[in-house]
């Protein structure tokens, strides 16, 4: 496997050998948009709700998890269609996925500790 390699492909010919279609890439648009909009509206809501008060750490963790998940989805599309291939991309992909998971688990733990596990 190469370290990092870019493939210039016809955008209408989506990796037919992998069985991927235009549908798969179109389905990623609402996924990426959904995570991105959720992160945007969460930070907007938290600023409005808490005002000058500090935002609790558990909500900041969820916001960071959504940001990292959005980055993860941005990386996933070029990987699926093999527009970019290589070991570096795989390492970055798994690193970003790991960070998103850590923030999500940490935020859930803090919420459970504060509200659920008493």
C-alpha angles and dihedrals in degrees: 000000000000123000092237128342132172123210121200106211137170104267091221092054100068109188097294091183089064093048092244120146142186087269092065094054092043091052089056092059095071090041094055091039092049095053091044095048091044091054091047095049094043092056090044091050094046092051091050096043098044098032108176094352117099115265112242115255094239092062092047089053092054091048091051090047090056092048092051091044089054090053089048091055091048089056094044097064097058088045094052093051093039093236086137121024136171147090094280092058092049092050092049091045094053092041091054090045090050093050092049090050093048092051091047094049092044092050091048090048092051091049092048091047092050101039111012114030106058 
